[in-house]
Amino acid sequence: MQSQRLALPPEPMIGPSGPRVSTKESYVDPSGNDPETGDSDKCRLYIEANPPRPVALGRVYEGSTVHNIPLLSSQVKVGVEEVRDAQALVPVSTDEVTLVGQALNTFLAWLTHLVKPLSEQVFYFDYMLFFQLIYST
């Protein structure tokens, strides 16, 4: 008598698996490339510091809510596409995201004055340093 072998289903993968996909429609497509706009609508995302410091790159999206929470008049909806400082605190944290490194490919509320288009060159002048340089000679 010949025995038949049963084919077992493959073992499920345990641990990290591919990109994170949200079931709440809060996932940002990492390609982010709209053939019509290219990178023209990309922006730098800053945090409050002296001077404000860029911590990520992303895009501004239409919408008045993020994760079913209404945006304040001082906030915009952004999708984080590239992290520059993973340990920086996001300006508007959520239960799931407090650090910029946790925000990759997700939508967040961000303070409007801390979002600058890539095409806009941002310069900050440190008056205190200027006066120290002038009066120290």
A tleap script that builds the chain and sets N, CA, C and O, in Angstrom:
source leaprc.protein.ff14SB
mol = sequence {
  NMET GLN SER GLN ARG LEU ALA LEU PRO PRO
  GLU PRO MET ILE GLY PRO SER GLY PRO ARG
  VAL SER THR LYS GLU SER TYR VAL ASP PRO
  SER GLY ASN ASP PRO GLU THR GLY ASP SER
  ASP LYS CYS ARG LEU TYR ILE GLU ALA ASN
  PRO PRO ARG PRO VAL ALA LEU GLY ARG VAL
  TYR GLU GLY SER THR VAL HIE ASN ILE PRO
  LEU LEU SER SER GLN VAL LYS VAL GLY VAL
  GLU GLU VAL ARG ASP ALA GLN ALA LEU VAL
  PRO VAL SER THR ASP GLU VAL THR LEU VAL
  GLY GLN ALA LEU ASN THR PHE LEU ALA TRP
  LEU THR HIE LEU VAL LYS PRO LEU SER GLU
  GLN VAL PHE TYR PHE ASP TYR MET LEU PHE
  PHE GLN LEU ILE TYR SER CTHR
}
set mol.1.N position { 0.834 -1.178 0.000 }
set mol.1.CA position { 0.000 0.000 0.000 }
set mol.1.C position { 0.876 1.238 0.000 }
set mol.1.O position { 1.839 1.327 0.761 }
set mol.2.N position { 0.554 2.153 -0.820 }
set mol.2.CA position { 1.344 3.367 -0.971 }
set mol.2.C position { 0.662 4.501 -0.198 }
set mol.2.O position { -0.545 4.706 -0.326 }
set mol.3.N position { 1.446 5.241 0.610 }
set mol.3.CA position { 0.857 6.332 1.389 }
set mol.3.C position { 0.918 7.618 0.592 }
set mol.3.O position { 1.851 7.857 -0.174 }
set mol.4.N position { -0.085 8.427 0.788 }
set mol.4.CA position { -0.118 9.723 0.116 }
set mol.4.C position { 0.287 10.800 1.112 }
set mol.4.O position { -0.100 10.758 2.280 }
set mol.5.N position { 1.045 11.731 0.655 }
set mol.5.CA position { 1.472 12.842 1.502 }
set mol.5.C position { 0.520 14.009 1.288 }
set mol.5.O position { 0.143 14.321 0.159 }
set mol.6.N position { 0.143 14.638 2.371 }
set mol.6.CA position { -0.712 15.817 2.289 }
set mol.6.C position { 0.154 17.060 2.198 }
set mol.6.O position { 1.176 17.174 2.874 }
set mol.7.N position { -0.256 17.958 1.381 }
set mol.7.CA position { 0.457 19.228 1.277 }
set mol.7.C position { -0.070 20.156 2.371 }
set mol.7.O position { -1.269 20.416 2.462 }
set mol.8.N position { 0.831 20.636 3.178 }
set mol.8.CA position { 0.454 21.552 4.248 }
set mol.8.C position { 0.490 22.984 3.741 }
set mol.8.O position { 1.310 23.316 2.884 }
set mol.9.N position { -0.389 23.836 4.258 }
set mol.9.CA position { -0.330 25.249 3.839 }
set mol.9.C position { 0.955 25.887 4.338 }
set mol.9.O position { 1.508 25.445 5.345 }
set mol.10.N position { 1.439 26.908 3.660 }
set mol.10.CA position { 2.686 27.553 4.092 }
set mol.10.C position { 2.510 28.173 5.483 }
set mol.10.O position { 1.415 28.575 5.875 }
set mol.11.N position { 3.617 28.234 6.202 }
set mol.11.CA position { 3.617 28.828 7.540 }
set mol.11.C position { 3.335 30.322 7.415 }
set mol.11.O position { 3.859 30.980 6.517 }
set mol.12.N position { 2.511 30.858 8.310 }
set mol.12.CA position { 2.284 32.309 8.248 }
set mol.12.C position { 3.538 33.047 8.663 }
set mol.12.O position { 4.292 32.591 9.523 }
set mol.13.N position { 3.751 34.204 8.033 }
set mol.13.CA position { 4.905 35.025 8.392 }
set mol.13.C position { 4.612 35.721 9.709 }
set mol.13.O position { 3.552 36.322 9.884 }
set mol.14.N position { 5.549 35.635 10.624 }
set mol.14.CA position { 5.412 36.288 11.911 }
set mol.14.C position { 6.469 37.357 12.005 }
set mol.14.O position { 7.615 37.140 11.613 }
set mol.15.N position { 6.094 38.516 12.524 }
set mol.15.CA position { 7.048 39.612 12.645 }
set mol.15.C position { 6.793 40.646 11.578 }
set mol.15.O position { 5.728 40.670 10.960 }
set mol.16.N position { 7.785 41.512 11.359 }
set mol.16.CA position { 7.585 42.589 10.385 }
set mol.16.C position { 7.294 42.031 9.010 }
set mol.16.O position { 7.962 41.105 8.549 }
set mol.17.N position { 6.320 42.585 8.375 }
set mol.17.CA position { 5.990 42.157 7.028 }
set mol.17.C position { 5.670 43.373 6.189 }
set mol.17.O position { 4.737 44.102 6.527 }
set mol.18.N position { 6.349 43.615 5.179 }
set mol.18.CA position { 6.065 44.660 4.218 }
set mol.18.C position { 5.593 45.980 4.803 }
set mol.18.O position { 5.610 46.171 6.019 }
set mol.19.N position { 5.179 46.875 3.947 }
set mol.19.CA position { 4.733 48.192 4.391 }
set mol.19.C position { 3.438 48.110 5.184 }
set mol.19.O position { 2.612 47.226 4.960 }
set mol.20.N position { 3.276 49.036 6.105 }
set mol.20.CA position { 2.082 49.098 6.926 }
set mol.20.C position { 0.942 49.653 6.085 }
set mol.20.O position { 1.101 50.651 5.382 }
set mol.21.N position { -0.198 49.000 6.166 }
set mol.21.CA position { -1.366 49.463 5.437 }
set mol.21.C position { -2.480 49.684 6.438 }
set mol.21.O position { -2.803 48.791 7.221 }
set mol.22.N position { -3.060 50.850 6.417 }
set mol.22.CA position { -4.109 51.203 7.348 }
set mol.22.C position { -5.455 50.783 6.810 }
set mol.22.O position { -5.699 50.846 5.605 }
set mol.23.N position { -6.324 50.356 7.694 }
set mol.23.CA position { -7.689 50.042 7.298 }
set mol.23.C position { -8.597 51.245 7.500 }
set mol.23.O position { -9.786 51.172 7.188 }
set mol.24.N position { -8.069 52.349 8.014 }
set mol.24.CA position { -8.856 53.556 8.262 }
set mol.24.C position { -8.700 54.580 7.146 }
set mol.24.O position { -9.046 55.746 7.332 }
set mol.25.N position { -8.196 54.174 6.005 }
set mol.25.CA position { -7.922 55.087 4.899 }
set mol.25.C position { -7.019 56.229 5.337 }
set mol.25.O position { -7.225 57.378 4.945 }
set mol.26.N position { -6.015 55.911 6.153 }
set mol.26.CA position { -5.095 56.945 6.626 }
set mol.26.C position { -3.694 56.685 6.119 }
set mol.26.O position { -2.733 57.250 6.641 }
set mol.27.N position { -3.561 55.846 5.120 }
set mol.27.CA position { -2.269 55.468 4.580 }
set mol.27.C position { -1.913 56.367 3.407 }
set mol.27.O position { -2.737 56.594 2.521 }
set mol.28.N position { -0.696 56.874 3.400 }
set mol.28.CA position { -0.208 57.708 2.306 }
set mol.28.C position { 0.574 56.826 1.349 }
set mol.28.O position { 1.484 56.112 1.770 }
set mol.29.N position { 0.232 56.867 0.070 }
set mol.29.CA position { 0.966 56.106 -0.936 }
set mol.29.C position { 2.399 56.617 -0.965 }
set mol.29.O position { 2.625 57.789 -1.265 }
set mol.30.N position { 3.397 55.740 -0.652 }
set mol.30.CA position { 4.773 56.218 -0.570 }
set mol.30.C position { 5.328 56.744 -1.886 }
set mol.30.O position { 6.266 57.541 -1.874 }
set mol.31.N position { 4.777 56.323 -3.016 }
set mol.31.CA position { 5.293 56.860 -4.278 }
set mol.31.C position { 4.958 58.341 -4.363 }
set mol.31.O position { 5.784 59.142 -4.801 }
set mol.32.N position { 3.749 58.710 -3.945 }
set mol.32.CA position { 3.343 60.106 -3.871 }
set mol.32.C position { 3.527 60.895 -5.140 }
set mol.32.O position { 3.379 62.117 -5.131 }
set mol.33.N position { 3.842 60.238 -6.224 }
set mol.33.CA position { 4.145 60.967 -7.453 }
set mol.33.C position { 2.916 61.058 -8.336 }
set mol.33.O position { 2.477 60.064 -8.915 }
set mol.34.N position { 2.378 62.232 -8.432 }
set mol.34.CA position { 1.315 62.517 -9.368 }
set mol.34.C position { 2.013 62.981 -10.640 }
set mol.34.O position { 2.715 63.991 -10.621 }
set mol.35.N position { 1.830 62.254 -11.753 }
set mol.35.CA position { 2.548 62.619 -12.976 }
set mol.35.C position { 2.308 64.062 -13.401 }
set mol.35.O position { 3.153 64.655 -14.072 }
set mol.36.N position { 1.169 64.634 -13.019 }
set mol.36.CA position { 0.863 65.997 -13.441 }
set mol.36.C position { 1.547 67.043 -12.568 }
set mol.36.O position { 1.872 68.129 -13.048 }
set mol.37.N position { 1.773 66.727 -11.280 }
set mol.37.CA position { 2.376 67.731 -10.398 }
set mol.37.C position { 3.819 67.419 -10.055 }
set mol.37.O position { 4.562 68.324 -9.673 }
set mol.38.N position { 4.240 66.170 -10.179 }
set mol.38.CA position { 5.610 65.790 -9.826 }
set mol.38.C position { 5.898 66.118 -8.382 }
set mol.38.O position { 5.091 65.810 -7.505 }
set mol.39.N position { 7.037 66.742 -8.117 }
set mol.39.CA position { 7.409 67.103 -6.750 }
set mol.39.C position { 7.041 68.547 -6.423 }
set mol.39.O position { 7.429 69.056 -5.372 }
set mol.40.N position { 6.308 69.206 -7.297 }
set mol.40.CA position { 6.048 70.625 -7.091 }
set mol.40.C position { 5.211 70.914 -5.856 }
set mol.40.O position { 5.276 72.020 -5.319 }
set mol.41.N position { 4.429 69.949 -5.392 }
set mol.41.CA position { 3.606 70.196 -4.218 }
set mol.41.C position { 4.210 69.606 -2.940 }
set mol.41.O position { 3.558 69.581 -1.896 }
set mol.42.N position { 5.446 69.135 -3.026 }
set mol.42.CA position { 6.105 68.633 -1.820 }
set mol.42.C position { 6.436 69.785 -0.887 }
set mol.42.O position { 6.628 70.922 -1.319 }
set mol.43.N position { 6.499 69.469 0.404 }
set mol.43.CA position { 6.800 70.519 1.374 }
set mol.43.C position { 7.717 69.984 2.475 }
set mol.43.O position { 7.832 68.778 2.692 }
set mol.44.N position { 8.362 70.926 3.156 }
set mol.44.CA position { 9.155 70.600 4.339 }
set mol.44.C position { 8.252 70.761 5.545 }
set mol.44.O position { 7.477 71.713 5.631 }
set mol.45.N position { 8.355 69.835 6.466 }
set mol.45.CA position { 7.586 69.890 7.700 }
set mol.45.C position { 8.552 70.240 8.821 }
set mol.45.O position { 9.535 69.535 9.047 }
set mol.46.N position { 8.270 71.318 9.514 }
set mol.46.CA position { 9.145 71.833 10.564 }
set mol.46.C position { 8.543 71.573 11.939 }
set mol.46.O position { 7.351 71.294 12.068 }
set mol.47.N position { 9.390 71.668 12.967 }
set mol.47.CA position { 8.925 71.682 14.346 }
set mol.47.C position { 9.355 73.000 14.969 }
set mol.47.O position { 10.275 73.658 14.483 }
set mol.48.N position { 8.682 73.377 16.048 }
set mol.48.CA position { 9.023 74.606 16.761 }
set mol.48.C position { 10.398 74.434 17.393 }
set mol.48.O position { 10.622 73.495 18.157 }
set mol.49.N position { 11.286 75.310 17.085 }
set mol.49.CA position { 12.635 75.360 17.658 }
set mol.49.C position { 13.133 76.768 17.380 }
set mol.49.O position { 12.425 77.560 16.757 }
set mol.50.N position { 14.314 77.087 17.823 }
set mol.50.CA position { 14.871 78.406 17.554 }
set mol.50.C position { 16.180 78.249 16.802 }
set mol.50.O position { 17.217 78.053 17.435 }
set mol.51.N position { 16.177 78.326 15.493 }
set mol.51.CA position { 15.065 78.555 14.577 }
set mol.51.C position { 14.274 77.267 14.340 }
set mol.51.O position { 14.750 76.188 14.692 }
set mol.52.N position { 13.052 77.359 13.739 }
set mol.52.CA position { 12.291 76.150 13.405 }
set mol.52.C position { 13.152 75.195 12.583 }
set mol.52.O position { 13.945 75.617 11.741 }
set mol.53.N position { 12.980 73.906 12.845 }
set mol.53.CA position { 13.863 72.890 12.256 }
set mol.53.C position { 13.072 71.927 11.380 }
set mol.53.O position { 12.045 71.406 11.815 }
set mol.54.N position { 13.540 71.675 10.130 }
set mol.54.CA position { 12.848 70.712 9.269 }
set mol.54.C position { 13.095 69.285 9.758 }
set mol.54.O position { 14.230 68.906 10.048 }
set mol.55.N position { 12.013 68.495 9.845 }
set mol.55.CA position { 12.137 67.128 10.359 }
set mol.55.C position { 11.597 66.086 9.385 }
set mol.55.O position { 11.824 64.890 9.573 }
set mol.56.N position { 10.881 66.528 8.341 }
set mol.56.CA position { 10.306 65.565 7.394 }
set mol.56.C position { 9.937 66.276 6.094 }
set mol.56.O position { 9.884 67.503 6.020 }
set mol.57.N position { 9.686 65.463 5.083 }
set mol.57.CA position { 9.132 65.939 3.823 }
set mol.57.C position { 7.772 65.284 3.644 }
set mol.57.O position { 7.564 64.140 4.047 }
set mol.58.N position { 6.854 66.013 3.041 }
set mol.58.CA position { 5.519 65.455 2.843 }
set mol.58.C position { 4.747 66.265 1.841 }
set mol.58.O position { 5.323 67.009 1.047 }
set mol.59.N position { 3.431 66.119 1.879 }
set mol.59.CA position { 2.526 66.858 0.997 }
set mol.59.C position { 1.310 67.302 1.801 }
set mol.59.O position { 0.896 66.644 2.755 }
set mol.60.N position { 0.755 68.424 1.393 }
set mol.60.CA position { -0.482 68.907 1.991 }
set mol.60.C position { -1.635 68.295 1.201 }
set mol.60.O position { -1.598 68.246 -0.029 }
set mol.61.N position { -2.657 67.830 1.915 }
set mol.61.CA position { -3.822 67.200 1.296 }
set mol.61.C position { -5.080 67.989 1.628 }
set mol.61.O position { -5.150 68.661 2.657 }
set mol.62.N position { -6.066 67.901 0.753 }
set mol.62.CA position { -7.374 68.501 1.001 }
set mol.62.C position { -8.042 67.724 2.129 }
set mol.62.O position { -7.819 66.524 2.292 }
set mol.63.N position { -8.847 68.412 2.888 }
set mol.63.CA position { -9.615 67.735 3.927 }
set mol.63.C position { -9.737 68.590 5.163 }
set mol.63.O position { -8.881 69.427 5.451 }
set mol.64.N position { -10.814 68.368 5.889 }
set mol.64.CA position { -11.053 69.120 7.113 }
set mol.64.C position { -10.947 68.248 8.350 }
set mol.64.O position { -11.126 68.724 9.471 }
set mol.65.N position { -10.655 66.960 8.145 }
set mol.65.CA position { -10.481 66.044 9.276 }
set mol.65.C position { -9.269 65.152 9.041 }
set mol.65.O position { -8.862 64.920 7.902 }
set mol.66.N position { -8.701 64.657 10.134 }
set mol.66.CA position { -7.662 63.636 10.088 }
set mol.66.C position { -8.063 62.588 11.115 }
set mol.66.O position { -8.192 62.891 12.301 }
set mol.67.N position { -8.261 61.357 10.661 }
set mol.67.CA position { -8.708 60.274 11.536 }
set mol.67.C position { -9.998 60.652 12.256 }
set mol.67.O position { -10.157 60.394 13.449 }
set mol.68.N position { -10.910 61.265 11.518 }
set mol.68.CA position { -12.236 61.682 12.011 }
set mol.68.C position { -12.184 62.783 13.069 }
set mol.68.O position { -13.172 63.003 13.770 }
set mol.69.N position { -11.062 63.472 13.199 }
set mol.69.CA position { -10.934 64.588 14.129 }
set mol.69.C position { -10.835 65.865 13.303 }
set mol.69.O position { -9.964 65.973 12.439 }
set mol.70.N position { -11.717 66.834 13.557 }
set mol.70.CA position { -11.685 68.080 12.774 }
set mol.70.C position { -10.365 68.835 12.966 }
set mol.70.O position { -9.817 68.897 14.067 }
set mol.71.N position { -9.877 69.404 11.868 }
set mol.71.CA position { -8.680 70.242 11.926 }
set mol.71.C position { -9.038 71.605 12.496 }
set mol.71.O position { -10.126 72.122 12.239 }
set mol.72.N position { -8.135 72.187 13.262 }
set mol.72.CA position { -8.301 73.553 13.738 }
set mol.72.C position { -7.917 74.501 12.612 }
set mol.72.O position { -7.305 74.074 11.633 }
set mol.73.N position { -8.261 75.764 12.729 }
set mol.73.CA position { -7.954 76.732 11.666 }
set mol.73.C position { -6.443 76.916 11.476 }
set mol.73.O position { -6.003 77.371 10.421 }
set mol.74.N position { -5.661 76.569 12.483 }
set mol.74.CA position { -4.205 76.717 12.402 }
set mol.74.C position { -3.508 75.438 11.937 }
set mol.74.O position { -2.283 75.340 12.011 }
set mol.75.N position { -4.281 74.456 11.456 }
set mol.75.CA position { -3.714 73.161 11.066 }
set mol.75.C position { -4.057 72.811 9.626 }
set mol.75.O position { -5.061 73.264 9.076 }
set mol.76.N position { -3.187 71.983 9.023 }
set mol.76.CA position { -3.446 71.416 7.702 }
set mol.76.C position { -3.226 69.916 7.773 }
set mol.76.O position { -2.548 69.412 8.669 }
set mol.77.N position { -3.808 69.217 6.818 }
set mol.77.CA position { -3.647 67.771 6.718 }
set mol.77.C position { -2.428 67.489 5.848 }
set mol.77.O position { -2.364 67.930 4.700 }
set mol.78.N position { -1.457 66.752 6.396 }
set mol.78.CA position { -0.256 66.415 5.632 }
set mol.78.C position { -0.062 64.896 5.608 }
set mol.78.O position { -0.509 64.175 6.500 }
set mol.79.N position { 0.605 64.450 4.579 }
set mol.79.CA position { 1.054 63.075 4.494 }
set mol.79.C position { 2.566 63.085 4.575 }
set mol.79.O position { 3.223 63.768 3.790 }
set mol.80.N position { 3.127 62.341 5.511 }
set mol.80.CA position { 4.584 62.308 5.705 }
set mol.80.C position { 5.166 61.260 4.770 }
set mol.80.O position { 4.791 60.089 4.826 }
set mol.81.N position { 6.094 61.691 3.900 }
set mol.81.CA position { 6.679 60.802 2.894 }
set mol.81.C position { 8.145 60.480 3.137 }
set mol.81.O position { 8.641 59.452 2.676 }
set mol.82.N position { 8.838 61.350 3.858 }
set mol.82.CA position { 10.262 61.119 4.120 }
set mol.82.C position { 10.610 61.712 5.483 }
set mol.82.O position { 10.329 62.878 5.757 }
set mol.83.N position { 11.218 60.898 6.323 }
set mol.83.CA position { 11.573 61.326 7.679 }
set mol.83.C position { 13.019 61.788 7.702 }
set mol.83.O position { 13.903 61.089 7.206 }
set mol.84.N position { 13.265 62.954 8.270 }
set mol.84.CA position { 14.623 63.486 8.419 }
set mol.84.C position { 15.121 63.361 9.857 }
set mol.84.O position { 16.317 63.176 10.083 }
set mol.85.N position { 14.213 63.461 10.833 }
set mol.85.CA position { 14.567 63.329 12.252 }
set mol.85.C position { 13.511 62.473 12.925 }
set mol.85.O position { 12.467 62.973 13.344 }
set mol.86.N position { 13.787 61.177 13.028 }
set mol.86.CA position { 12.812 60.207 13.542 }
set mol.86.C position { 12.457 60.437 15.003 }
set mol.86.O position { 11.368 60.056 15.432 }
set mol.87.N position { 13.344 61.048 15.776 }
set mol.87.CA position { 13.111 61.225 17.209 }
set mol.87.C position { 12.418 62.536 17.567 }
set mol.87.O position { 12.090 62.758 18.732 }
set mol.88.N position { 12.191 63.400 16.595 }
set mol.88.CA position { 11.531 64.682 16.863 }
set mol.88.C position { 10.059 64.444 17.187 }
set mol.88.O position { 9.428 63.547 16.628 }
set mol.89.N position { 9.522 65.251 18.090 }
set mol.89.CA position { 8.106 65.177 18.433 }
set mol.89.C position { 7.281 65.870 17.356 }
set mol.89.O position { 7.631 66.963 16.913 }
set mol.90.N position { 6.179 65.236 16.929 }
set mol.90.CA position { 5.298 65.885 15.956 }
set mol.90.C position { 4.550 67.017 16.656 }
set mol.90.O position { 4.267 66.912 17.849 }
set mol.91.N position { 4.223 68.098 15.942 }
set mol.91.CA position { 3.556 69.234 16.579 }
set mol.91.C position { 2.147 68.921 17.097 }
set mol.91.O position { 1.704 69.490 18.095 }
set mol.92.N position { 1.449 68.008 16.406 }
set mol.92.CA position { 0.099 67.632 16.818 }
set mol.92.C position { 0.088 66.107 16.940 }
set mol.92.O position { -0.103 65.399 15.951 }
set mol.93.N position { 0.293 65.615 18.154 }
set mol.93.CA position { 0.415 64.171 18.343 }
set mol.93.C position { -0.963 63.503 18.398 }
set mol.93.O position { -1.982 64.157 18.616 }
set mol.94.N position { -0.961 62.182 18.195 }
set mol.94.CA position { -2.169 61.362 18.299 }
set mol.94.C position { -1.867 60.219 19.263 }
set mol.94.O position { -0.758 60.119 19.788 }
set mol.95.N position { -2.846 59.366 19.492 }
set mol.95.CA position { -2.624 58.197 20.340 }
set mol.95.C position { -1.588 57.260 19.718 }
set mol.95.O position { -0.878 56.550 20.430 }
set mol.96.N position { -1.508 57.261 18.386 }
set mol.96.CA position { -0.624 56.341 17.677 }
set mol.96.C position { 0.697 56.960 17.259 }
set mol.96.O position { 1.681 56.241 17.085 }
set mol.97.N position { 0.746 58.275 17.093 }
set mol.97.CA position { 1.943 58.929 16.571 }
set mol.97.C position { 2.343 60.104 17.465 }
set mol.97.O position { 1.602 61.076 17.606 }
set mol.98.N position { 3.528 59.992 18.062 }
set mol.98.CA position { 4.073 61.110 18.830 }
set mol.98.C position { 5.418 61.559 18.260 }
set mol.98.O position { 5.817 62.712 18.426 }
set mol.99.N position { 6.117 60.631 17.580 }
set mol.99.CA position { 7.427 60.930 16.996 }
set mol.99.C position { 7.324 60.958 15.476 }
set mol.99.O position { 6.514 60.238 14.892 }
set mol.100.N position { 8.134 61.779 14.842 }
set mol.100.CA position { 8.135 61.881 13.387 }
set mol.100.C position { 8.418 60.520 12.755 }
set mol.100.O position { 7.855 60.201 11.708 }
set mol.101.N position { 9.270 59.724 13.367 }
set mol.101.CA position { 9.584 58.402 12.827 }
set mol.101.C position { 8.386 57.473 12.760 }
set mol.101.O position { 8.383 56.534 11.965 }
set mol.102.N position { 7.372 57.712 13.570 }
set mol.102.CA position { 6.149 56.895 13.558 }
set mol.102.C position { 5.159 57.386 12.512 }
set mol.102.O position { 4.145 56.730 12.272 }
set mol.103.N position { 5.429 58.518 11.891 }
set mol.103.CA position { 4.468 59.164 11.003 }
set mol.103.C position { 4.651 58.822 9.532 }
set mol.103.O position { 3.853 59.259 8.703 }
set mol.104.N position { 5.671 58.058 9.188 }
set mol.104.CA position { 5.953 57.763 7.786 }
set mol.104.C position { 4.744 57.120 7.109 }
set mol.104.O position { 4.176 56.152 7.613 }
set mol.105.N position { 4.365 57.674 5.962 }
set mol.105.CA position { 3.250 57.181 5.142 }
set mol.105.C position { 1.897 57.242 5.847 }
set mol.105.O position { 1.016 56.429 5.568 }
set mol.106.N position { 1.729 58.193 6.750 }
set mol.106.CA position { 0.434 58.392 7.396 }
set mol.106.C position { 0.015 59.852 7.265 }
set mol.106.O position { 0.826 60.730 6.970 }
set mol.107.N position { -1.269 60.080 7.492 }
set mol.107.CA position { -1.793 61.443 7.514 }
set mol.107.C position { -1.745 61.966 8.936 }
set mol.107.O position { -1.995 61.229 9.890 }
set mol.108.N position { -1.421 63.249 9.072 }
set mol.108.CA position { -1.384 63.911 10.371 }
set mol.108.C position { -1.877 65.341 10.216 }
set mol.108.O position { -1.864 65.903 9.120 }
set mol.109.N position { -2.312 65.920 11.328 }
set mol.109.CA position { -2.537 67.358 11.376 }
set mol.109.C position { -1.177 67.987 11.685 }
set mol.109.O position { -0.435 67.483 12.528 }
set mol.110.N position { -0.855 69.078 11.007 }
set mol.110.CA position { 0.418 69.777 11.229 }
set mol.110.C position { 0.102 71.271 11.300 }
set mol.110.O position { -0.800 71.746 10.609 }
set mol.111.N position { 0.823 72.001 12.115 }
set mol.111.CA position { 0.583 73.433 12.229 }
set mol.111.C position { 0.942 74.131 10.915 }
set mol.111.O position { 2.032 73.941 10.375 }
set mol.112.N position { 0.022 74.930 10.420 }
set mol.112.CA position { 0.161 75.562 9.111 }
set mol.112.C position { 1.460 76.351 8.974 }
set mol.112.O position { 2.117 76.271 7.936 }
set mol.113.N position { 1.839 77.101 9.988 }
set mol.113.CA position { 3.042 77.936 9.874 }
set mol.113.C position { 4.332 77.118 9.881 }
set mol.113.O position { 5.414 77.665 9.669 }
set mol.114.N position { 4.221 75.814 10.123 }
set mol.114.CA position { 5.404 74.934 10.119 }
set mol.114.C position { 5.470 74.066 8.862 }
set mol.114.O position { 6.221 73.091 8.816 }
set mol.115.N position { 4.689 74.417 7.851 }
set mol.115.CA position { 4.681 73.694 6.574 }
set mol.115.C position { 5.107 74.682 5.497 }
set mol.115.O position { 4.448 75.700 5.284 }
set mol.116.N position { 6.225 74.377 4.811 }
set mol.116.CA position { 6.759 75.280 3.780 }
set mol.116.C position { 7.003 74.498 2.491 }
set mol.116.O position { 7.586 73.415 2.531 }
set mol.117.N position { 6.565 75.035 1.344 }
set mol.117.CA position { 6.825 74.360 0.062 }
set mol.117.C position { 8.332 74.202 -0.172 }
set mol.117.O position { 9.121 75.052 0.240 }
set mol.118.N position { 8.722 73.115 -0.830 }
set mol.118.CA position { 10.147 72.912 -1.145 }
set mol.118.C position { 10.686 74.054 -1.990 }
set mol.118.O position { 11.863 74.403 -1.898 }
set mol.119.N position { 9.825 74.630 -2.807 }
set mol.119.CA position { 10.275 75.716 -3.682 }
set mol.119.C position { 10.554 77.004 -2.918 }
set mol.119.O position { 11.210 77.907 -3.437 }
set mol.120.N position { 10.057 77.090 -1.685 }
set mol.120.CA position { 10.258 78.300 -0.884 }
set mol.120.C position { 11.507 78.158 -0.030 }
set mol.120.O position { 11.612 77.248 0.793 }
set mol.121.N position { 12.436 79.052 -0.232 }
set mol.121.CA position { 13.666 79.044 0.559 }
set mol.121.C position { 13.385 79.722 1.889 }
set mol.121.O position { 12.859 80.835 1.916 }
set mol.122.N position { 13.725 79.071 2.988 }
set mol.122.CA position { 13.429 79.623 4.309 }
set mol.122.C position { 14.729 80.028 4.988 }
set mol.122.O position { 15.641 79.217 5.153 }
set mol.123.N position { 14.796 81.302 5.379 }
set mol.123.CA position { 15.961 81.802 6.101 }
set mol.123.C position { 15.505 82.363 7.439 }
set mol.123.O position { 14.494 83.061 7.522 }
set mol.124.N position { 16.249 82.056 8.468 }
set mol.124.CA position { 15.963 82.613 9.785 }
set mol.124.C position { 17.181 83.385 10.250 }
set mol.124.O position { 18.312 82.910 10.153 }
set mol.125.N position { 16.935 84.567 10.750 }
set mol.125.CA position { 18.018 85.418 11.193 }
set mol.125.C position { 18.025 85.419 12.715 }
set mol.125.O position { 17.009 85.717 13.342 }
set mol.126.N position { 19.143 85.093 13.300 }
set mol.126.CA position { 19.286 85.051 14.758 }
set mol.126.C position { 19.843 86.405 15.213 }
set mol.126.O position { 21.048 86.644 15.142 }
set mol.127.N position { 18.954 87.282 15.679 }
set mol.127.CA position { 19.368 88.626 16.101 }
set mol.127.C position { 20.315 88.589 17.287 }
set mol.127.O position { 21.251 89.385 17.354 }
set mol.128.N position { 20.088 87.678 18.223 }
set mol.128.CA position { 20.955 87.600 19.404 }
set mol.128.C position { 22.387 87.256 18.997 }
set mol.128.O position { 23.340 87.857 19.493 }
set mol.129.N position { 22.532 86.295 18.101 }
set mol.129.CA position { 23.859 85.926 17.626 }
set mol.129.C position { 24.498 87.100 16.876 }
set mol.129.O position { 25.693 87.356 17.026 }
set mol.130.N position { 23.713 87.804 16.078 }
set mol.130.CA position { 24.196 88.958 15.325 }
set mol.130.C position { 24.763 90.012 16.271 }
set mol.130.O position { 25.875 90.499 16.065 }
set mol.131.N position { 23.988 90.373 17.331 }
set mol.131.CA position { 24.458 91.391 18.271 }
set mol.131.C position { 25.670 90.920 19.058 }
set mol.131.O position { 26.546 91.723 19.380 }
set mol.132.N position { 25.734 89.629 19.373 }
set mol.132.CA position { 26.914 89.111 20.068 }
set mol.132.C position { 28.152 89.237 19.205 }
set mol.132.O position { 29.230 89.574 19.696 }
set mol.133.N position { 27.999 88.966 17.917 }
set mol.133.CA position { 29.141 89.080 16.990 }
set mol.133.C position { 29.589 90.526 16.851 }
set mol.133.O position { 30.788 90.803 16.825 }
set mol.134.N position { 28.639 91.451 16.760 }
set mol.134.CA position { 28.972 92.869 16.589 }
set mol.134.C position { 29.659 93.418 17.824 }
set mol.134.O position { 30.686 94.087 17.711 }
set mol.135.N position { 29.113 93.148 18.997 }
set mol.135.CA position { 29.596 93.777 20.214 }
set mol.135.C position { 30.723 93.006 20.893 }
set mol.135.O position { 31.249 93.472 21.904 }
set mol.136.N position { 31.101 91.874 20.387 }
set mol.136.CA position { 32.204 91.111 20.999 }
set mol.136.C position { 33.558 91.530 20.427 }
set mol.136.O position { 34.596 91.118 20.945 }
set mol.137.N position { 33.562 92.344 19.366 }
set mol.137.CA position { 34.842 92.779 18.774 }
set mol.137.C position { 35.329 94.075 19.333 }
set mol.137.O position { 36.387 94.562 18.933 }
savepdb mol mol.pdb
quit
